[in-house]
């Protein structure tokens, strides 16, 4: 199967990874596992690109990573996307996160409007609805840091590059 799109993601710090893993573990203990892509760190998707834009996307990621220092994000609420198949934790939309996202975009139109979020569970709506009360019990707002950008191709999943945030912004 040919790759269908590229995604530039903002990876969260190790402490956030551990906490988000605990939340997911509480869902697993309650019988929910989901169908999300395994092996990816918890992240906030920033931008999508066509497979033909791989070189451009890598260049955008490298430039943004060189410009931005780690970015704090306040994960303050939970939500579901329309259709009920995705349960997520979400940060406040703030100027720093928005500036990083804007630095990571190409001029090409995006497939979907941007909603900053970290996916916790992807499954059929009935399972996601049933998982919501379990997630609500374990969720508590916290501040994470975006520490790197991560470029991947999807279907099949292929890691293209990882770019540590090293700038001064």
C-alpha positions in Angstrom: 0.0 0.0 0.0 1.4 3.4 -0.9 1.8 6.0 1.8 -1.2 8.3 2.0 0.0 11.3 3.9 2.8 12.7 6.2 2.2 14.2 9.7 4.4 16.6 11.5 3.8 16.0 15.3 4.9 17.7 18.4 6.2 15.1 20.9 5.6 15.7 24.6 8.3 15.4 27.3 9.0 12.2 29.3 7.0 13.1 32.3 3.9 13.8 30.1 4.5 10.5 28.3 4.5 8.7 31.7 1.3 10.4 32.8 -0.5 9.8 29.5 0.6 6.2 29.6 -1.0 5.9 33.1 -4.3 7.3 31.8 -4.2 4.8 28.9 -3.3 2.0 31.3 -6.4 2.8 33.4 -8.4 2.3 30.3 -6.7 -1.0 29.5 -7.4 -2.2 33.0 -11.1 -1.4 32.4 -11.1 -3.5 29.2 -10.4 -0.8 26.6 -7.5 -1.1 24.2 -8.5 0.8 21.1 -7.2 0.6 17.5 -4.7 3.5 17.6 -1.3 3.3 15.9 1.1 1.5 18.3 4.6 2.7 19.0 4.1 6.5 18.5 4.8 8.8 21.5 2.0 10.9 22.7 2.0 14.0 20.6 0.0 16.9 19.2 -0.4 16.8 15.4 0.7 20.1 13.9 0.4 19.7 10.1 -0.1 17.3 7.3 1.6 17.0 4.0 1.3 14.9 0.9 3.9 12.1 0.4 5.5 14.1 -2.4 6.2 16.9 0.1 8.6 14.8 2.3 11.7 16.9 1.6 9.7 20.2 2.2 8.2 18.8 5.4 11.6 17.7 6.8 13.0 21.2 6.0 10.1 22.9 7.7 10.5 20.7 10.8 14.3 21.3 10.9 13.8 25.0 10.6 11.1 25.2 13.3 13.1 23.0 15.7 16.1 25.3 15.3 13.9 28.3 16.0 11.8 27.1 19.0 12.8 26.2 22.6 10.6 23.6 24.3 7.1 24.9 24.4 4.9 24.5 27.5 1.4 23.3 26.9 -1.4 23.2 29.6 -3.4 20.0 29.0 -6.6 21.2 30.5 -9.5 19.4 29.1 -10.8 16.2 27.4 -13.0 15.8 24.3 -14.3 13.6 21.5 -14.3 14.3 17.8 -17.5 14.2 15.8 -18.5 10.7 15.2 -17.3 9.6 18.6 -14.4 7.4 17.5 -11.6 9.5 19.1 -11.2 10.3 22.8 -8.5 12.9 23.5 -6.8 15.2 26.1 -6.3 18.7 24.8 -4.2 21.7 25.6 -5.3 25.3 25.8 -4.8 27.0 22.5 -2.2 29.6 23.4 0.1 31.9 21.4 3.3 29.7 21.7 1.6 26.5 20.6 -0.1 28.4 17.8 3.2 30.0 16.7 4.9 26.6 16.6 2.0 25.2 14.6 2.2 28.1 12.2 5.9 27.5 11.7 5.2 23.9 10.9 2.7 24.4 8.1 3.2 24.4 4.4 1.3 26.7 2.1 -0.8 23.7 0.9 -4.3 23.5 2.2 -4.7 21.3 5.3 -7.1 18.4 5.1 -8.8 19.2 8.4 -9.2 22.3 10.6 -6.6 22.2 13.4 -7.7 21.1 16.9 -4.7 20.6 19.2 -5.1 17.3 21.0 -3.4 14.2 22.2 -5.3 11.0 21.3 -5.9 8.7 24.1 -8.3 6.1 22.5 -9.5 5.4 19.0 -12.3 2.8 18.7 -15.9 2.3 17.6 -18.2 5.0 19.1 -19.9 2.7 21.6 -16.5 1.7 23.1 -15.3 5.3 23.2 -18.5 6.4 25.0 -18.1 3.6 27.5 -14.5 4.5 28.1 -15.3 8.2 28.8 -16.3 7.8 32.5 -13.1 5.8 33.2 -11.0 8.5 31.6 -12.8 11.2 33.5 -11.8 9.5 36.8 -8.1 9.5 35.9 -7.8 12.8 34.1 -6.3 15.9 35.9 -5.0 19.0 34.1 -1.2 19.3 34.0 1.5 21.2 32.1 3.6 19.3 29.6 6.4 20.5 27.3 6.7 20.0 23.6 10.4 18.9 23.2 10.7 17.7 19.7 9.1 17.5 16.3 8.5 14.2 14.7 7.8 13.6 11.0 6.1 10.3 10.0 4.4 8.8 6.9 1.2 6.9 7.3 -0.2 3.7 6.1 2.1 2.0 6.6 3.7 4.0 9.4 7.3 5.1 8.6 9.4 7.4 10.8 11.1 10.1 8.6 12.8 12.2 11.2 12.9 13.6 14.7 14.0 17.1 15.5 14.8 18.4 19.0 13.5 21.9 19.8 16.8 23.9 20.3 15.9 27.5 19.5 15.4 30.5 21.7 11.7 31.4 21.0 
